Amino acid sequence: MTRVLIADDQVLVRAGFREIVASADDLDVVGEAATGAEAVLLAPRARPDVVVMDIRMPVMDGIEATRRITATVPGSRVLVLTTFDLDEYVFGALHAGAAGFLLKDTPSADLLAAIRTIAAGEALLAPGVTRRLIAEFVTRSPAPRARPGPPGPPAPLPAAITAREREVLVLVAEGLSNAEIGQRLHITAGTAKTHVAHLLLKLAARDRVQLVIVAYQAGLVTP
């Protein structure tokens, strides 16, 4: 059973999300928060697998709440909700450790699918809002690993990255799942998952979102 925490300052929105999540047999709402501060306090006790996090909330916004939860509650992953598909706040959420993004007007079935995707350890990188956001993020904002100063040439990948891992990194940046990567490269989904795990380790990346950022910075794909 996937444990879900819902954080949104609008009562009706929270109620709607709670009803949607509760309708799924494999998902369980373990808490609700009206502010980012409430979400930060509740997360260590509720131990959610996925936090459905609004960005604009009083007391503490979703960016700071995301940063604190991902730093202090191992295993909890954050699905950020945004009203606009290029919400400026979302760029900060990338740095804070968000695993994916979703528009608030997304159909119910897509919300449930997104929660399951995030809970499975994947990032929500399917074509749509997240890839546009990451592309904008890379072109507008220096990454956490970047050195101070003006933008320079593409950052080379470490020598330890193999040719196959490089291929996998490009496909991750294109938004493909492990199964889709396996189909594209004629390998099993399990092998693709292993390659992704090696990339996470070698690039010191937290999740697939950071892998996408690295791929953009290395010039493997372009916004």
N, C-alpha and C positions, 0 to 999 in steps of 0.2 A: 504494500500500500504506500503510495507516494503522499508525503505529508506536505501540505500547502499552507503558507501564511499569506494573508491578503493585507496589504497596506495601502490605504487610500483615504483621503480626508472627507470624501463625499459619502454620506450614509447610504444613499440609494445605489451608488456605484458598487460599494462594498457588498451590499445585499445582492445585487445582480451577479457579481462574480462568485459570491458564496453559493448561490443557487446553481450556477453553471457548473462549478467544481463539484458540488455535492451530487450532481446528477450522474457523475461518472463513478462506476464501481471501484475503480482502481485508485481514486484520488480521495483525500480526506482533508478537510479544512481544520487545521489545528490552532488557528488563532486569527484575530483581526486587529489591525492597528489603524488609528486615525491620523497619526503623525509619524514622521521618521523616527523620532525619539521613542515612541511607543514600540515601534517595530524592533529597534535595537534592544530594548529592555526585554521584549517578549521572545525574541529569537533564541537566546540561550536556553530558555525553559521549554519552548515548544519544539526545538530542534527540527525545523522544517527542512525538507529536501529542496523545496523551491519557494522563494518569496516572490509573490507578484507585487511589484513595487511601483507605485505612482511616483513621478518625479517631483511635481509641485505640491508640497505639503507644508503646513505650518510647523513651527517649533524647530524642526530639522527636515531639510528636503531629502528627497530620495537618493541624491548623489552621496551625501555624507552618510546616510543610513546604509546604503549599499557598501560603502568603503568599510564601515565598522563591522557590519555583519560578515562580510567575506573575510575580514581579518580575524574575527574572534569566534566564529561559529563554523568550524571545519565541516565540509560536506553540504553546507547550505549554499544554494546557487540562486542568483537573482535574475528574474525576468522583469525588465523595466517596461512600464507603460507610458506612452506619450500621446498627447493629443494631436500633435503635428508631426508629419513624417520627417521633418528636419528640425526638430526642436533643439535649440542651442544647448539646453541642459544635457542632452544625450551625450554630447562629446565628453563632458565631465564624467558621465556614468561609465564610459569606456575605461577611463583611467581608474575608476573606483572599483572595477572588477565585475561589472555586469556581464552576464553570460548570453544575453539576448535582448531584443527589443520587440515591442508589439504596439500597434496603434490601438487606442481605446475602442474604436468602432469595429474592431476585428470580429468576424462571426464567431459564435460560441464554439463551433467545432474546431476552428483554428486556434482558439485560446487553449482548449484542452490538448490539442496536438502540440502546441508550443510548450506547455507545462511538461508533457511527457518527454519531449525532445531535450529540454533543459535537465530534467531529472535523470535522463540516461547518460548525461555527461557530455552531450553535444552542445554546441552553440547554435543559436537560431540564426543561421546564415543563409537561409533559403533566399532565392531572388525576391526582392522587395525592399522593405524599409531598412533592414539592417545593413545590407551591402551598400546601399546609398549612404547611410550614416557613416559607415566605416570609411568609405571613399572620401567623404567630406572631411571626416576626422583626420585622415592622413594628410590631406592637402592643406588643412587649416592649422593643425595643432601639432607641436612636436611631441613625439612619443616619450614615455617615461625613461626609456633607455638611451635616448638621444643625448648627445653632449650639447651644452649651451652654445649659442652662436647661430649664424645664419644657416639655412638649409644647405647641405652639401650634396655630393653625388650619391647615388644609391649605396646603401650599406651592404657590403659583401656578406654572404652567409659564411658561417664557420666552416673550416676545412673538413670538419667531421661529418658534415651533411653529405650523404651519398647522392648519387644521381637519381636513384629511385625515390629517396626522401624528398628531393627537390621537386620531382614530378607530383608527389603527393601533396606537398605544400601548395603548389599552384592550384591543384584541384580543391583543396580546402578553401583557398581564397576565392574560388569561383562559387563556393557555397554548396559543394557536394557533400553528402553524407558518406560514412564509411562504406555502406553498401554500394552507393553510386560510384565511389572511387574504385572499389573492387571491380565493378562492371567495366569501367572505363579502361582500367589497366590490366584486365583479365587476371585478377587475383581474387582471393576470397576476402569477404568483409573482415574476417578476423585478422588476416595479414595486413589489410589496410589500417585497421585499428592499431596494430603493433607499430606500423610506420608512424602513425600520428603520435603514439606514445613516445617513440624515440625522438620525434621532432620537439615535443613538449619538453623533454628532458634536455636535449642538446641546446635548445634555444632559450632555456630557462623561462618558458612561457607558462602562464597560469592556465590557459584554456585555449580553445580554438579561435576565439576572438583575437587574442594576442598573436596567434599564428598568422591570421589574416593581415594584421598590422605589419608584422615582420615581412610578409610577402610583398606588401606594397612598398615598404621602405627599401627592400632589396631590389626593387624594380622588376620583380617577376611578373607582376600584374600592374595595370595602371587604372586609376579611377576613371 
